[in-house]
Amino acid sequence: MELSMQKKSVLGLQHVVAMFGATVLVPLLTGLNPSVALLAAGVGTLLFHLVTKRMVPVFLGSSFAFIPAIIIATERGYSWAGIGLGIMGAGVLYLLMSALVAVVGHKVIQRIFPPIVTGPVIIVIGITLAPVAISMSEGAWWLALITTATVIVAAVFFKGLFRMLPILTGAVVGYILAIFFFEGFSFQPVLDAAWVGLPEFTWGLGDLSWAPIALIAPIAFVTMIEHVGDIMANGNVVGKDFFDEPGLNRTLLGDGIATLFAGLIGGPPNTTYSENTGVLAVTKVYDPLILRIGAGFAIFLALIPKLAAVLRTVPVPVLGGLSVVLFGMIAAVGLRTLVTAQVDFSKSRNMIVVGLILVFGLGISGLQSALAIGDVPISGLALAAVLGVIINLVLPLNEDEDEQIVMASEAKTDED
């Protein structure tokens, strides 16, 4: 049955609600503009649909994987334009991988980024961010803990769509409590903000510097395998093989172009959102037009400065309470990746691959002084990912084990 445009609009708005909390949290944690993030998500989603022949019902939003690198970049004093160049560099890597997949096929990603590599890298992301969540909560532990508890209750005990919005629920409860009980809270920025206006763009075409590019861009290798899992999960829900048509090369290309655009205007990198695939599973409505309507709503919200002002008045302890759950879940997802893939830790080569990724990823990220080659800094996460890929490819693996790893990769993405 064909839905009316009114019903499609309501469903599109529902998709915006599903992606909203996570998408605006990334810029709030990294110092970027939440309105620009919403604009980047909306326009990025439309660009993705254009590149993928308007066939794939996917929504793009801010990527959590890039948070550590962006935070480190700001701490080292890199300009926002330089950080934008680093984000655009990640988009370029997506484009290059898209070209590679078009030539050799999508299974190359499963060979290069099997669960034994991606699992521990995701763990490194979550654990690296853990001190950030704790430091943000120190300003008012009571507020952070109530926010955390609200997220947990919503995620475990709520039903239907509301169960898919625990971050947004926790943010609303924490914000309301802060209005009445958090010392120093001020609603004045919201009153001063205009109702309609363009976001504050930070154009990413400043002086060329390899430092932020080398720090941020390689994180794309981590998010590419997540992209594969999201596209496969989306296809499983819809009942179509999007690897076949429009093709993984096109979905990677769409994600890369969206990230290029985000970096250009000063937004966080984009990635496919499993939250919206969850909405598809709940509603059983798979029309890609609804996702494009949702993208239009996101663009509209980006043009309301008062909304951006509300988001920027969220107290830091509330963000800390949200982050405690989010960052912990990121690390847990990494562990789940290894468990789902049934990685055999009785084999020394598997222990070595995982161990090196953890030591280099966490060890370099925890150094007091930055590790660099000349003036170019080295991200512990990026180095760990690259090292993991190389070691996993170099260490001997017989054909039976190789086939098991590929099958485990496919099983993991099927579950996602």
LUMTOR-300533 format. One line per field, with one value per residue (C-alpha): residue in three letters; residue number from 1; chain; x, y, z. Coordinates in Angstrom, 1 decimal. Example, Ala and Ser with C-alpha at 12.3 -4.5 7.8 and 13.67 -1.06 7.14 Angstrom:
rest = Ala,Ser $
nr = 1,2 $
kette = A,A $
xx = 12.3,13.7 $
yy = -4.5,-1.1 $
zz = 7.8,7.1 $
//
This chain:
rest = Met,Glu,Leu,Ser,Met,Gln,Lys,Lys,Ser,Val,Leu,Gly,Leu,Gln,His,Val,Val,Ala,Met,Phe,Gly,Ala,Thr,Val,Leu,Val,Pro,Leu,Leu,Thr,Gly,Leu,Asn,Pro,Ser,Val,Ala,Leu,Leu,Ala,Ala,Gly,Val,Gly,Thr,Leu,Leu,Phe,His,Leu,Val,Thr,Lys,Arg,Met,Val,Pro,Val,Phe,Leu,Gly,Ser,Ser,Phe,Ala,Phe,Ile,Pro,Ala,Ile,Ile,Ile,Ala,Thr,Glu,Arg,Gly,Tyr,Ser,Trp,Ala,Gly,Ile,Gly,Leu,Gly,Ile,Met,Gly,Ala,Gly,Val,Leu,Tyr,Leu,Leu,Met,Ser,Ala,Leu,Val,Ala,Val,Val,Gly,His,Lys,Val,Ile,Gln,Arg,Ile,Phe,Pro,Pro,Ile,Val,Thr,Gly,Pro,Val,Ile,Ile,Val,Ile,Gly,Ile,Thr,Leu,Ala,Pro,Val,Ala,Ile,Ser,Met,Ser,Glu,Gly,Ala,Trp,Trp,Leu,Ala,Leu,Ile,Thr,Thr,Ala,Thr,Val,Ile,Val,Ala,Ala,Val,Phe,Phe,Lys,Gly,Leu,Phe,Arg,Met,Leu,Pro,Ile,Leu,Thr,Gly,Ala,Val,Val,Gly,Tyr,Ile,Leu,Ala,Ile,Phe,Phe,Phe,Glu,Gly,Phe,Ser,Phe,Gln,Pro,Val,Leu,Asp,Ala,Ala,Trp,Val,Gly,Leu,Pro,Glu,Phe,Thr,Trp,Gly,Leu,Gly,Asp,Leu,Ser,Trp,Ala,Pro,Ile,Ala,Leu,Ile,Ala,Pro,Ile,Ala,Phe,Val,Thr,Met,Ile,Glu,His,Val,Gly,Asp,Ile,Met,Ala,Asn,Gly,Asn,Val,Val,Gly,Lys,Asp,Phe,Phe,Asp,Glu,Pro,Gly,Leu,Asn,Arg,Thr,Leu,Leu,Gly,Asp,Gly,Ile,Ala,Thr,Leu,Phe,Ala,Gly,Leu,Ile,Gly,Gly,Pro,Pro,Asn,Thr,Thr,Tyr,Ser,Glu,Asn,Thr,Gly,Val,Leu,Ala,Val,Thr,Lys,Val,Tyr,Asp,Pro,Leu,Ile,Leu,Arg,Ile,Gly,Ala,Gly,Phe,Ala,Ile,Phe,Leu,Ala,Leu,Ile,Pro,Lys,Leu,Ala,Ala,Val,Leu,Arg,Thr,Val,Pro,Val,Pro,Val,Leu,Gly,Gly,Leu,Ser,Val,Val,Leu,Phe,Gly,Met,Ile,Ala,Ala,Val,Gly,Leu,Arg,Thr,Leu,Val,Thr,Ala,Gln,Val,Asp,Phe,Ser,Lys,Ser,Arg,Asn,Met,Ile,Val,Val,Gly,Leu,Ile,Leu,Val,Phe,Gly,Leu,Gly,Ile,Ser,Gly,Leu,Gln,Ser,Ala,Leu,Ala,Ile,Gly,Asp,Val,Pro,Ile,Ser,Gly,Leu,Ala,Leu,Ala,Ala,Val,Leu,Gly,Val,Ile,Ile,Asn,Leu,Val,Leu,Pro,Leu,Asn,Glu,Asp,Glu,Asp,Glu,Gln,Ile,Val,Met,Ala,Ser,Glu,Ala,Lys,Thr,Asp,Glu,Asp $
nr = 1,2,3,4,5,6,7,8,9,10,11,12,13,14,15,16,17,18,19,20,21,22,23,24,25,26,27,28,29,30,31,32,33,34,35,36,37,38,39,40,41,42,43,44,45,46,47,48,49,50,51,52,53,54,55,56,57,58,59,60,61,62,63,64,65,66,67,68,69,70,71,72,73,74,75,76,77,78,79,80,81,82,83,84,85,86,87,88,89,90,91,92,93,94,95,96,97,98,99,100,101,102,103,104,105,106,107,108,109,110,111,112,113,114,115,116,117,118,119,120,121,122,123,124,125,126,127,128,129,130,131,132,133,134,135,136,137,138,139,140,141,142,143,144,145,146,147,148,149,150,151,152,153,154,155,156,157,158,159,160,161,162,163,164,165,166,167,168,169,170,171,172,173,174,175,176,177,178,179,180,181,182,183,184,185,186,187,188,189,190,191,192,193,194,195,196,197,198,199,200,201,202,203,204,205,206,207,208,209,210,211,212,213,214,215,216,217,218,219,220,221,222,223,224,225,226,227,228,229,230,231,232,233,234,235,236,237,238,239,240,241,242,243,244,245,246,247,248,249,250,251,252,253,254,255,256,257,258,259,260,261,262,263,264,265,266,267,268,269,270,271,272,273,274,275,276,277,278,279,280,281,282,283,284,285,286,287,288,289,290,291,292,293,294,295,296,297,298,299,300,301,302,303,304,305,306,307,308,309,310,311,312,313,314,315,316,317,318,319,320,321,322,323,324,325,326,327,328,329,330,331,332,333,334,335,336,337,338,339,340,341,342,343,344,345,346,347,348,349,350,351,352,353,354,355,356,357,358,359,360,361,362,363,364,365,366,367,368,369,370,371,372,373,374,375,376,377,378,379,380,381,382,383,384,385,386,387,388,389,390,391,392,393,394,395,396,397,398,399,400,401,402,403,404,405,406,407,408,409,410,411,412,413,414,415,416 $
kette = A,A,A,A,A,A,A,A,A,A,A,A,A,A,A,A,A,A,A,A,A,A,A,A,A,A,A,A,A,A,A,A,A,A,A,A,A,A,A,A,A,A,A,A,A,A,A,A,A,A,A,A,A,A,A,A,A,A,A,A,A,A,A,A,A,A,A,A,A,A,A,A,A,A,A,A,A,A,A,A,A,A,A,A,A,A,A,A,A,A,A,A,A,A,A,A,A,A,A,A,A,A,A,A,A,A,A,A,A,A,A,A,A,A,A,A,A,A,A,A,A,A,A,A,A,A,A,A,A,A,A,A,A,A,A,A,A,A,A,A,A,A,A,A,A,A,A,A,A,A,A,A,A,A,A,A,A,A,A,A,A,A,A,A,A,A,A,A,A,A,A,A,A,A,A,A,A,A,A,A,A,A,A,A,A,A,A,A,A,A,A,A,A,A,A,A,A,A,A,A,A,A,A,A,A,A,A,A,A,A,A,A,A,A,A,A,A,A,A,A,A,A,A,A,A,A,A,A,A,A,A,A,A,A,A,A,A,A,A,A,A,A,A,A,A,A,A,A,A,A,A,A,A,A,A,A,A,A,A,A,A,A,A,A,A,A,A,A,A,A,A,A,A,A,A,A,A,A,A,A,A,A,A,A,A,A,A,A,A,A,A,A,A,A,A,A,A,A,A,A,A,A,A,A,A,A,A,A,A,A,A,A,A,A,A,A,A,A,A,A,A,A,A,A,A,A,A,A,A,A,A,A,A,A,A,A,A,A,A,A,A,A,A,A,A,A,A,A,A,A,A,A,A,A,A,A,A,A,A,A,A,A,A,A,A,A,A,A,A,A,A,A,A,A,A,A,A,A,A,A,A,A,A,A,A,A,A,A,A,A,A,A,A,A,A,A,A,A,A,A,A,A,A,A,A,A,A,A,A,A,A,A,A,A,A,A $
xx = 0.0,1.3,1.7,0.6,3.2,1.9,2.7,6.0,6.9,6.1,8.2,11.0,10.9,11.1,14.4,15.7,14.8,16.6,19.9,19.7,21.2,24.3,24.9,24.8,26.8,29.9,30.3,29.5,32.3,34.8,34.1,32.5,29.2,26.1,24.2,26.9,26.9,23.1,23.6,26.4,24.3,21.3,23.3,25.6,22.6,21.2,24.6,24.8,21.4,22.4,25.5,23.8,21.0,18.5,18.2,19.7,17.5,20.4,20.8,24.3,25.3,28.4,31.0,32.2,35.4,36.9,36.4,39.8,41.7,39.7,40.1,43.9,44.1,42.4,44.6,47.7,46.4,45.6,43.3,39.7,40.5,43.4,41.1,38.6,41.4,42.0,38.4,38.4,41.5,39.3,36.8,39.5,40.5,36.9,37.1,40.3,38.8,35.7,37.9,39.8,36.5,35.2,38.3,38.8,35.4,34.1,35.7,39.0,37.8,37.0,40.5,42.2,40.0,38.9,37.4,40.7,41.9,38.7,37.6,40.7,40.8,37.3,38.2,41.1,38.6,36.4,39.1,41.0,37.9,37.2,39.3,37.4,34.1,35.3,36.9,33.7,31.7,33.8,32.1,28.9,29.0,25.4,24.2,26.4,25.3,21.6,22.1,23.9,21.2,18.5,20.3,20.5,16.9,15.7,17.9,16.9,13.3,11.7,9.8,9.5,11.1,11.8,14.1,16.2,16.5,18.3,20.9,18.3,16.2,19.2,20.2,16.6,16.4,19.9,19.2,16.0,17.7,20.5,18.1,16.9,19.9,23.2,25.1,26.2,23.5,22.4,19.6,20.6,22.4,19.2,17.3,19.9,20.0,18.0,15.2,16.5,20.0,22.9,25.3,28.7,30.8,34.5,35.7,38.3,40.5,43.1,46.9,47.8,49.3,50.0,49.9,46.1,45.6,48.0,46.3,42.7,42.4,43.7,40.7,38.8,40.3,38.5,35.1,35.2,34.6,31.7,30.3,30.4,28.5,25.9,25.2,24.9,22.6,20.5,20.2,19.2,16.4,15.1,15.6,18.0,21.7,23.1,26.6,25.3,23.2,24.1,27.4,29.7,31.9,29.0,28.1,31.7,31.8,28.7,30.1,33.3,31.7,29.5,32.6,34.4,31.5,31.4,35.1,34.7,32.1,33.6,31.4,32.4,32.9,29.8,29.1,26.1,23.8,22.6,20.0,18.1,18.3,16.7,13.9,13.4,13.1,10.5,8.3,8.7,8.7,11.8,11.1,14.4,12.4,11.5,15.2,15.6,12.6,14.4,17.5,15.5,14.3,17.9,18.8,15.9,16.9,20.4,19.0,17.5,20.2,18.1,18.4,22.2,22.2,20.1,22.6,25.6,24.1,24.0,26.2,29.5,28.6,25.5,27.7,30.0,27.1,26.1,29.7,30.2,27.6,28.6,32.3,31.9,29.5,32.1,34.7,32.0,31.2,34.9,34.8,31.5,33.2,35.9,33.4,31.0,33.8,34.9,38.6,40.7,43.0,44.7,46.7,49.8,49.4,46.0,47.2,50.1,47.8,45.3,48.0,50.1,47.0,46.0,49.5,50.4,46.9,46.5,50.2,50.8,47.5,48.5,51.9,52.5,54.4,53.2,54.8,55.7,57.8,59.3,56.5,53.8,52.1,51.2,47.8,48.0,44.7,45.8,49.2,47.5,45.1,47.8,50.1,47.3,46.5,50.1,50.8,47.6,48.5,52.2,51.8,51.2,47.7,46.6,43.8,41.3,41.8,41.7,38.3,37.0,38.0,36.1,33.1,33.3,33.5,30.3,28.6,29.5,28.2,25.0,24.4,24.9 $
yy = 0.0,3.4,5.7,9.3,12.1,13.1,9.6,9.5,12.9,11.6,8.5,10.7,12.8,9.6,8.8,12.2,11.5,8.2,9.7,13.1,12.2,10.5,12.9,16.1,14.5,14.0,17.8,18.6,16.3,17.6,21.3,21.3,23.0,20.8,22.7,22.1,18.4,18.2,20.0,17.7,14.6,15.9,16.9,13.9,11.5,13.1,12.8,9.2,8.5,10.2,8.1,4.9,5.3,6.2,2.5,2.1,3.3,4.6,7.7,9.1,10.8,11.7,9.0,8.2,6.5,9.9,11.4,10.6,11.9,15.2,15.7,15.1,17.5,20.3,19.7,20.0,23.4,22.5,25.0,24.0,24.4,21.9,19.4,19.8,18.9,15.7,14.8,15.4,13.1,10.4,11.0,10.6,7.2,6.1,7.1,5.2,2.1,2.4,2.4,-0.7,-2.6,-1.7,-3.5,-6.5,-7.0,-6.4,-9.5,-7.6,-5.6,-8.8,-10.0,-6.8,-6.0,-9.3,-9.3,-10.2,-6.7,-4.6,-6.0,-4.9,-1.6,-0.8,-1.8,0.8,3.5,2.9,2.6,5.6,7.7,6.4,9.1,11.8,10.6,10.5,13.9,15.4,13.9,15.3,18.7,17.3,13.5,13.4,14.8,12.6,9.5,10.3,10.9,7.5,5.7,7.2,6.0,2.5,2.4,3.6,1.1,-1.9,-1.3,1.0,-0.6,0.1,3.2,4.8,1.9,3.0,6.5,6.1,8.7,11.4,10.4,10.6,14.0,15.4,14.2,15.5,18.8,19.4,18.6,21.0,23.8,23.6,22.3,22.8,25.8,28.1,26.9,29.8,29.8,33.2,32.0,30.4,33.6,35.6,33.3,34.0,31.7,31.3,31.6,29.7,27.7,28.9,27.2,26.4,26.0,23.2,24.7,26.5,26.2,22.6,20.8,17.0,16.9,16.8,14.8,12.1,12.1,12.0,10.5,6.9,6.4,5.8,2.3,1.6,2.8,1.1,-2.3,-0.8,0.5,-3.0,-4.4,-1.6,-2.0,-5.8,-5.4,-2.9,-5.2,-8.1,-6.0,-4.8,-8.2,-7.0,-7.5,-4.0,-5.5,-6.6,-3.5,-0.7,-2.2,-1.8,0.5,2.9,2.9,3.5,6.3,7.8,7.7,9.2,12.1,12.8,12.9,15.2,17.6,17.4,18.2,21.1,22.9,22.0,19.1,15.7,12.7,10.9,7.2,4.9,4.7,1.4,3.3,4.1,0.5,-0.4,2.0,0.2,-3.1,-1.7,0.1,-2.4,0.6,0.6,3.4,5.3,8.5,8.5,8.7,11.6,13.3,12.8,14.3,17.4,17.7,17.5,20.3,22.4,21.9,23.0,26.4,27.1,28.8,28.5,24.8,25.0,27.3,24.8,22.0,24.2,24.9,21.2,21.0,19.1,16.6,15.6,14.9,13.0,10.8,10.1,9.3,6.8,4.6,5.3,4.8,1.7,0.3,1.0,-1.1,-3.8,-3.8,-4.6,-7.5,-8.7,-8.6,-11.0,-13.3,-13.4,-14.2,-17.0,-15.9,-18.8,-17.4,-20.8,-19.9,-17.7,-15.7,-14.5,-13.6,-11.6,-9.7,-8.7,-8.0,-5.7,-3.7,-3.2,-2.3,0.2,1.7,2.3,2.8,5.5,7.2,7.4,9.0,12.4,13.6,13.1,10.5,12.0,11.5,14.9,17.4,14.8,13.3,9.6,8.5,5.5,4.3,4.7,3.0,0.1,-0.4,-0.3,-2.5,-5.0,-5.3,-5.8,-8.4,-10.3,-10.5,-11.4,-14.1,-17.5,-18.8,-22.1,-22.2,-23.8,-21.1,-18.4,-19.6,-19.7,-16.1,-15.0,-16.9,-15.4,-11.9,-12.6,-14.0,-10.9,-8.5,-10.6,-10.2,-6.5 $
zz = 0.0,-1.0,1.9,1.8,1.8,5.3,6.7,4.9,6.5,10.0,9.4,8.1,11.2,13.3,11.5,12.5,16.2,16.0,14.8,16.6,20.0,18.7,15.8,18.0,20.8,18.7,18.0,21.6,22.8,20.3,20.2,16.7,15.9,16.4,13.8,11.2,12.2,11.5,8.2,7.2,8.2,6.1,3.0,3.4,3.4,0.2,-1.4,-0.4,-1.9,-5.1,-5.5,-4.6,-7.2,-4.5,-3.7,-0.2,2.8,4.9,7.1,7.7,11.0,13.0,13.6,17.1,15.9,15.1,18.5,20.1,17.1,16.9,20.7,20.4,17.4,19.4,22.4,20.1,18.9,15.3,13.7,12.9,9.2,9.6,11.4,8.5,6.2,8.2,8.0,4.3,4.1,5.6,2.9,0.3,1.8,1.4,-2.3,-2.8,-1.1,-3.3,-6.4,-5.1,-4.3,-7.8,-9.3,-7.0,-5.3,-1.8,-0.2,-0.2,2.8,4.8,4.0,5.0,8.0,9.6,13.1,14.7,13.6,13.9,17.2,19.3,17.4,18.4,22.0,21.8,20.8,23.8,26.4,25.0,25.5,29.0,30.8,28.8,30.1,33.7,33.6,32.2,35.0,37.8,37.8,39.2,39.8,41.0,37.7,35.6,37.5,37.2,33.4,33.1,35.1,32.9,29.7,31.2,32.3,28.8,27.0,29.1,30.2,27.6,24.7,21.0,19.4,22.8,23.6,20.6,22.0,25.4,24.7,23.8,26.9,29.2,27.7,28.2,31.9,32.7,31.0,32.9,36.3,35.4,34.8,38.4,40.3,38.5,39.7,36.8,34.3,32.1,29.6,28.3,25.2,24.0,24.6,22.7,19.7,16.5,15.4,11.8,10.4,8.9,11.1,11.9,9.3,9.7,6.2,5.9,3.2,5.2,5.0,4.0,7.0,7.0,10.8,11.4,8.2,9.4,12.8,11.7,8.2,8.9,11.3,8.1,7.9,11.2,10.1,6.7,8.2,10.2,7.0,5.5,8.5,8.4,4.7,5.0,8.1,6.2,3.2,5.5,7.0,3.6,1.9,-0.8,-1.5,-1.7,-2.3,-5.6,-6.5,-6.3,-5.1,-2.1,-4.1,-4.5,-0.8,0.1,-2.5,-1.0,2.5,1.4,-0.5,2.5,4.8,2.3,2.5,6.3,6.5,4.1,6.2,9.6,10.6,12.0,9.7,8.5,8.8,8.2,11.2,12.6,14.7,11.5,10.3,13.6,12.8,9.5,11.3,13.7,11.1,8.2,5.8,3.6,1.1,0.7,0.0,3.7,4.6,2.2,3.8,7.2,5.7,4.8,8.4,9.6,7.3,8.5,12.2,11.3,10.3,13.7,15.9,19.0,18.8,18.5,21.6,23.6,22.7,23.6,27.1,28.0,31.1,30.8,33.5,31.5,28.5,30.8,32.0,28.5,27.5,30.3,28.7,25.1,25.4,27.5,24.8,22.1,23.9,24.5,20.8,20.1,22.5,20.9,17.5,18.7,20.4,17.5,15.1,17.4,17.3,18.5,21.3,21.7,18.6,19.3,16.0,17.1,20.6,19.0,16.6,19.3,21.8,19.6,18.6,22.3,23.4,20.6,20.5,24.2,25.0,22.4,23.2,26.8,26.3,27.9,24.9,21.4,19.2,15.8,12.7,12.2,12.5,11.7,14.8,14.9,16.2,18.5,17.1,13.5,14.1,15.9,13.0,10.3,12.4,13.1,9.3,8.4,11.2,10.4,6.7,7.3,10.0,8.4,8.2,6.5,4.0,6.4,9.0,6.3,5.2,8.8,9.3,6.2,7.3,10.7,9.2,7.2,10.3,12.3,9.7,9.4,13.1,13.0 $
//
